[in-house]
Amino acid sequence: MADAVTSRVVSDSADEYVIHLTNISDGTGESAVVKADISTLLSAIGSVPASLDILSVRWAIQGFTSVRLLWGTTSAVVAMPLTGSGYEDFRGDGFNHALNGLSDPRTATGERDILLTTAGAVSGATYDITLRLRKNPR
């Protein structure tokens, strides 16, 4: 058997990509699974984005020890470890404290996909994650 996973595109504009991810685990878990394939996206200038930055993430995780979001480069770099439930908005607080998102470190060559790995999978573990990503044209 395998985990029952879904990846649903909520919106895909010239500048942003929003995806909703779910998993109901049979105990198998996921390891470096591509959740946002940069090669399938187009940026505002009509080409594949140079990178994807995390603008915000909302999550609810139950049963897994953790879920890790990764930037998929030659050697995947941890973007965020997630446990429990929460919301992070890296766009600023609206009081002239603008942020540019959690930026892909671009530490290696290769695709800059967003990957996901679960840790401590048990039967019945679940995650529900919504990612808002910025498509960097350069």
N, C-alpha and C positions, 0 to 999 in steps of 0.2 A: 504494500500500500504506500501511499504518499500523503503528505499534508495537503489539505484542501485550501488552495490559495487563489486569490483574485487580485488583479491589478486593473483598475478602471481609471481611464483618463477623465478627469472632471473638466479640465479646460486646457486648451493648447493655443496660445496666442503667439504673436511675433516675439514677445518679450518673456513670457512666463509659461510654465508647464506645471499643472496641478494633477497629482495622481493620488488615488485612494487605494490602499493596500490592505488585504485581510488574510488571515491564516487561521484555520482550525487544524491543530496538529494531531497526527496519529502517533506522535513520538519520534518521527523521523527528523523533523527540523529542516532548515535551509542553510546552505553554505555558499556565500558569495554569489547569490542569484541576482542577475541583472533586473532591476526594477525600472530604471529609466535609461533607455538605450540612446545615447547622444547622437549616434549616426542616423537615427530615424527622425531627428528633429531639425527644424529650420529656424534660424534666428531672424531678427528684424531686417538684416541685410541680405536675406535669402540664401544663406549658406549654413552648413552645420555649425552649431555654436562651438566656440573655443573651449568652453567649460560650462558646468552647471553649478550655481551657488544655491545654497539652501536659504530661502527667505523666511519660511516658517514651517513648523512641524507640530502636528497634534497627534497624540498617541494614547492608546490604552492597551496594556500588555498584562496578561494573566497566565500564570503557569510556566512561562519561560523564565530562566534566570535573567536573561537580557536579550535585547535585539540590537544589533549594531548596524548603523548606516555607514556605508563605505563609499569613498570615491574610488572607482575602478581604474586604476592606473596599472602600470606594469606590476607593481606590488601595491595592493589595495591599502589605502590610508583611511583610518577610522575618522568619520565625520562626526558622529554622535553615538554614544551608547545610550540606549533607552531602557528604562525599567518602570514598572507601575504605570501611572498615567500622568499626562501633563501637556503643556503647550509652550513652545518657544517661538518668539517672533524676533527675528534678527533684522527687521526693517526699521527699528527705532521706536521711540515712545510717543511720537507726535509733538513733542515739546522742543523742537529744534535739536533733537538728539538723533539725527538720522544715521542709520547704519546701512551698510551695503550688503548685508547678508553674511552667512557663514561661507567663506570663500574656499573653493577648491584650491588646495595648496599647489597644484600643478608641479609636483615633485618628480614626476617621471614622464616618459613619453608614452604614447598610446591613447586609447580611448578614455574619456572622462565620464564613463557611465556612473550611475548611482546603483550600488549593490546593497544587498541585505543579507545578514547572517544571524541566525538565532542560536542561542546558547541554552543548554539545559532543557531541551524539548521533552515534554511528557505528553501522553495521550490526553487530549482535551485542552491543551494550552492554546491560547488565542492571542492574536494581535490585530489591532485596527489602527492604521496610520494614514494620515493625510499629509502629503508633502507639497509645498509650494516652492518651485524652483525658478530661478532666473536663468535665462539663456544668455550667456555672455557672447557677444558676436566676435570679440577679439581676445 
